[in-house]
Amino acid sequence: MTITISALTFDAIIGLLEVERIAAQQVIVDCRIEYDYHAQNFIDYVEIITLIETTLKTQQFELLEEALRYLETVLHKTFPNITVH
């Protein structure tokens, strides 16, 4: 089963520069998540979207690379049977 998230858009603080840390800027997320679907391991895409948005808004990362690594870790901990692309 594949979950595709396209153009998930919200505002979050990401950046190293002082000006980037003052006001939130638009973030657009695209990702593809694969998992073996069985009735017992159904994954609700709304839970994934909420996790991505909440994480990026609350953590206020300095680097996009840090944000992506952290998101991958959190997604795997929350949904251990997924592969993120």
C-alpha positions as CSV (number, residue, x, y, z in Angstrom):
1,M,0.0,0.0,0.0
2,T,1.3,3.5,-0.8
3,I,0.3,6.7,0.9
4,T,1.2,9.8,-1.2
5,I,1.2,13.2,0.4
6,S,1.4,16.0,-2.2
7,A,1.8,19.7,-1.4
8,L,1.0,19.6,2.3
9,T,1.4,23.3,3.0
10,F,1.7,25.1,6.3
11,D,3.8,27.8,8.0
12,A,6.7,26.9,10.3
13,I,9.9,28.3,11.6
14,I,12.9,26.7,9.9
15,G,16.3,28.4,9.3
16,L,19.6,29.4,10.8
17,L,19.4,33.2,10.2
18,E,17.8,35.4,12.8
19,V,15.3,36.7,10.2
20,E,14.2,33.1,9.5
21,R,13.6,32.5,13.2
22,I,11.4,35.5,13.7
23,A,8.4,34.7,11.5
24,A,7.2,31.4,10.2
25,Q,7.6,30.7,6.5
26,Q,5.7,28.5,4.1
27,V,6.7,24.9,4.1
28,I,5.6,22.4,1.4
29,V,5.9,18.7,2.0
30,D,5.7,15.9,-0.6
31,C,6.3,12.3,0.5
32,R,5.5,8.8,-0.4
33,I,5.1,6.2,2.4
34,E,4.8,2.5,1.6
35,Y,3.7,-0.3,3.9
36,D,2.3,-3.8,3.8
37,Y,-1.4,-3.4,4.2
38,H,-3.3,-5.8,6.4
39,A,-6.6,-5.2,8.2
40,Q,-4.7,-5.1,11.5
41,N,-2.1,-2.6,10.4
42,F,-4.1,0.1,8.6
43,I,-2.4,3.5,8.7
44,D,-4.6,6.6,8.6
45,Y,-3.0,9.2,6.3
46,V,-4.5,12.0,8.5
47,E,-2.3,10.7,11.4
48,I,0.8,11.0,9.2
49,I,-0.1,14.5,8.0
50,T,-0.8,15.6,11.6
51,L,2.5,14.2,12.8
52,I,4.5,15.9,10.1
53,E,2.9,19.3,10.5
54,T,2.9,19.2,14.3
55,T,6.6,18.1,14.4
56,L,7.8,20.8,12.0
57,K,5.8,23.5,13.8
58,T,6.9,22.7,17.3
59,Q,10.5,21.7,16.8
60,Q,11.6,24.8,14.9
61,F,14.5,23.2,13.1
62,E,17.5,25.2,12.0
63,L,18.3,23.0,9.0
64,L,15.9,21.2,6.6
65,E,18.2,18.2,6.7
66,E,17.8,18.0,10.4
67,A,14.0,18.3,10.0
68,L,13.9,15.5,7.5
69,R,16.1,13.1,9.5
70,Y,14.0,13.8,12.6
71,L,10.7,13.3,10.7
72,E,11.9,10.0,9.4
73,T,12.9,8.8,12.9
74,V,9.5,9.9,14.4
75,L,7.5,8.3,11.5
76,H,9.4,5.0,11.9
77,K,8.9,5.0,15.7
78,T,5.2,5.8,15.4
79,F,4.6,3.5,12.4
80,P,7.3,0.8,12.4
81,N,6.1,-1.0,9.3
82,I,6.6,1.9,6.9
83,T,9.2,2.9,4.3
84,V,9.5,6.7,3.7
85,H,10.5,8.1,0.3
